[in-house]
Amino acid sequence: MKYAKLNNGQLFFSPKTIIIDGFPINNPKPAQLIEAGFKEFIDIELPPKKHYHTIPTFSETETEVIRIYQYVKAEQPDYDELVSLKVSEQYSVSKEFARTNLGMQNPEDPKYIEYRDYVDSCKAWAQEQINEYLEA
């Protein structure tokens, strides 16, 4: 079991040595920690939620310090960044330039067509991510 206290909204866990009545106590027992002002620490975590991150908030009772997490919606993903990220999973920048140049010379080249199809699938994926974010 963990023990902690809040000081001006900041969480402090119990140390290995505390001072009670001017005497240091190593590896204090729960009753000694309580005497020193520490309370049982309760941590209430939330499961991950896509497109959200969590921030901790604290509350306190007479016997407990409670850390509760709240969901905060993440910033909306950028469409162009998502597309670039997805394309880069398969094509480096130099490979992209090579395929683009290939397409300028011969738009019917199978390697260029394969590259364009992949980019189109990346665009569709990015739009799905944006739509999913907006629905969340």
Stockholm file with secondary structure:
# STOCKHOLM 1.0

chainA/1-136         MKYAKLNNGQLFFSPKTIIIDGFPINNPKPAQLIEAGFKEFIDIELPPKKHYHTIPTFSETETEVIRIYQYVKAEQPDYDELVSLKVSEQYSVSKEFARTNLGMQNPEDPKYIEYRDYVDSCKAWAQEQINEYLEA
#=GR chainA/1-136 SS CCEEEEETTEEEECCSEEEETTEEEESCCHHHHHHTTCEEEEEECCCCCTTEEEEEEEEECSSEEEEEEEEEECCCCCHHHHHHHHHHTTCCHHHHHHHHHHHHHCTTCHHHHHHHHHHHHHHHHHHHHHHHHHHC
#=GC SS_cons         CCEEEEETTEEEECCSEEEETTEEEESCCHHHHHHTTCEEEEEECCCCCTTEEEEEEEEECSSEEEEEEEEEECCCCCHHHHHHHHHHTTCCHHHHHHHHHHHHHCTTCHHHHHHHHHHHHHHHHHHHHHHHHHHC
//
